[in-house]
Amino acid sequence: QVRLVESGGGLAQPGGSLGLSCQASGAISSIYYMAWHRQPPGKQRELVANITNSRNTNYGDSVKGRFTISRDHVKNAVYLQMNSLKPGDTAVYFCNAFVEGMGPIWGQGTQVTVSS
């Protein structure tokens, strides 16, 4: 069974920074892409950023220029560096991966709160 486990997150002040990590474990044949999504309170889940096997990246409009996604193929891990945080970035952040033979899988989520 393949699992995604997120770490990082927590509380940050506006203008501050936080980093998230996501580690995939289990019988992994190949991961086509990895991504971060988030779900703000009372809102729908939305894409934050994704990264393909060839390291092509895509960002949601609200985080462009502030967040950076990166990936370690050897460790089957994906990271999200979040800078210049805003209160609107407050959400539960979910790691997501598309695994060969399994389709999309999700982590359990980690809370990020931006508040003074």
Helices and strands as residue ranges (DSSP letters): E 3-8, E 10-12, E 18-25, E 31-39, E 46-52, E 57-59, E 67-72, E 77-82, G 87-89, E 91-99, E 103-106, E 110-114
